[in-house]
Amino acid sequence: MNATLSYLGITGVQSWVIHYVLKHSEEGPVLQKDVEEAFRLSRSTITGILQLLEKKGVILRESSASDARLKVLCPTEKAAEMDAQVRASIRETESLLAKDLSPGQIQLFLEVASQMSQNLAECGAPTV
């Protein structure tokens, strides 16, 4: 995914954070702590990601109306544009991956991948 998104100048994890902030900001304020919890990453890791995205003009950090110590993450128009490009890139990659596979083969793969993900979740491993 990192190689696929390199033309946008972002990594796969950064694209997930952009998407998260975009989608969850529609429901209300998104704080750094929300992103840390959602991705199970340390404060310092998320801080680095958010600083880079802010530097690139993808998000803004604004003081919370209820607590000035908290910063609300606000997606910019550039975030929406990048997210659309990421989604298009994912669709294109999925199309390439599924080329010459029957619907049955794809369904079997999805079932096996789902079971593997469930196995990881049951032993406490982080899943995406």
SULRA-V897071 format. One line per field, one symbol per residue. phi: phi as a letter, one per 20 degrees, with the letter a starting at -180 (. if undefined). burial: # if it has 16 or more other C-alpha atoms within 10 Angstrom, else .. A space follows every 50 residues. Layout:
BEGIN
phi=???
burial=???
END
This chain:
BEGIN
phi=.gffegfemcegfffffgfgfgffffeqfddggffgffdldfgfffgfff fffffemeccdcfffebffedeedfefffffffffffffffffffffegm dfgfffffgfffffffffgfffenffcd
burial=....#....##..##.######..#....####.##..#......##.## ..##...####.........######..##.##..#.............. ............................
END
